Structure formats: structure tokens, C-alpha cells
Amino acid sequence: MVNTSVGAKIMSAASYPAVIMLGFAVYTTLAKLGLSVTVASYVGALVGAILITLLEINLPYRQDWIPDAREIGVDALYMITVQVALPFFVSISIVVALSDYLKGNGYAVQRIWPHDIPVAAQVCLMLLVADFPRYWLHRAFHKFKPMWRFHAVHHSPHHLYWLNVGRFHPIEKAIQYAVDALPFALMGLSKEVLGAYFVFYAINGFFQHSNCRVHLGPLNYIVSGPELHRWHHSELSKESDTNFGNNLIIWDLLFGTRILPRDRSVGPLGLVNRQYPTSFFAQMKSPFIKDLEGG
Ligand SMILES: [Zn+2]
């Protein structure tokens, strides 16, 4: 039964900004107390994940989107391997090697970035700039069949909950990293800026895929939140070929791909092929099997 009490309405409207702000507060407090910026940003994101889990339990958008234990296990494996381990090993190998190469050959790429403006302004600028190539990359992953085979892994679930934000094939994740993280690492952005960006990137990503009945109101014209992103996971390609934004919805607005129907709710989600593999190891091989993904 849908909870329509005043408290539920307030929670629907206030949860998104409140959880994001709390994540930032935890991050900045721990960093000020002397904890490593990387650890502080992970703790900030973790606090966000816990609060969103509580929201999913108390304020679900769809009762039939609640995941089972097997699904949670697969998504947890994706989160650990593809979202945590892969970027870590890329950053301690490729980023260090490329950075040394650029410095050794006199390419002062760090001069491109305005390091002297306030941290908050740098974080906003990074959100805007990083989302531009990521928006086009996401469109390309939908448009071109060989790329869609990899991206189909992310669209394979038939319902949404926060942990399946991490379900990406590692090859797609590596390409995403090259486009929306590597350039910023090479430009030498401070750890404080990267940490704050990560807190927003993580918590907004959790929200985006969450099964929470939240209403973002005017924020739906700035950030790419759950009300918009559900349509991106629709089984119908005319609906899933929209709302490509990762953190922001601004580039969709500019290029005419934003939709948010008010007269209906999203229908079935996922791939047309209901026999698409669901296990982690089978999905590693899926992009290499022709026509498995369907529409
Ligand atoms: Zn997509």
C-alpha cells in the first residue's frame, strides 16, 4: 500500500538533498579530522548508501522491484570488482605512467585546469565538464550495436535498486574511466576536489538507480536523478534512448534527449530478451555472443 501521509510526502521531497548534504558533511568532517581524503570520500558515500537502503525499505517506489539475495550478491560482486578494484588498479598504474610520460615530454596539461578557484566551484565545473563526453559516450553505447552489446549488461536488470548502479562490463567501465576520470587525474586536480566529486558521483548514482519514491522537483532540470533515470532503463528503446546524463541532465536538455512523462509511470524495464544471462561470469562473456542482448 502506498504511504501518502504528510511525513512520507516531506520525506519524498527532502530525502535527495538531505542525503547528498549529509554525505558531503561526513566527507568534509572526516577530512578535516585528518583522515585520508580517499577514505573520507568512501565513508561519505557509504553513509549515503545506508540512508538510501533505509529509504528503499520505508518508502519504496515499487514493491515488486525489491531484489532477492542472489541479485544482491551479483551486484555486490560488480561493485567490488568493477567499481572499486578496477579504477584503483587503473589509477595506480596507467595514471602514474601517463602522468610521468607527459611530464617527461614537457606537456604541462595541469595548466589547463583552473586550480586557483574555490574547491566548490571546481567540483561544479568538473561535474559539468566530465558529464559532456560521458553523455556522448553513453549515446554511442546505445547507438552502435557492438558497443550496445557491452552496455546491455547494465540494462539487463528488470527492476532498479541502488546497488545495480555498479553493474557494468569491465571493458565499458575502463572506457568510461578514460573519458570522465583519467583527464582530470592527469590535469592534477586536488584530492579535495576529486573526493567531493566522488561523494556526489556515488550518492547521486545510488539514488539514480534506487527504488525510492522521491520527488526532486526543480532539481530534475539539473541533476540526473531516479525519476528521470527510470525511463532510461525502460524496455522500450524510444524511452531508453533518452536521459543519458550521468550526474547532470543539463546535456540532455541541451541536445533534446530529456524526457519525464507526467501522465504515466514507466512500464517494464530491462532487455527485450528475457533469457539474457543474469550471473556475473555469464555476463562477462555476453557481449561476445551475437544477438544475445536483443533491443
Ligand atoms: Zn544506457
Boltz pocket constraint, residues with backbone or C-beta under 6 A from the ligand:
constraints:
  - pocket:
      binder: B
      contacts: [[A, 138], [A, 142], [A, 151], [A, 154], [A, 155], [A, 232], [A, 240]]
      max_distance: 6.0
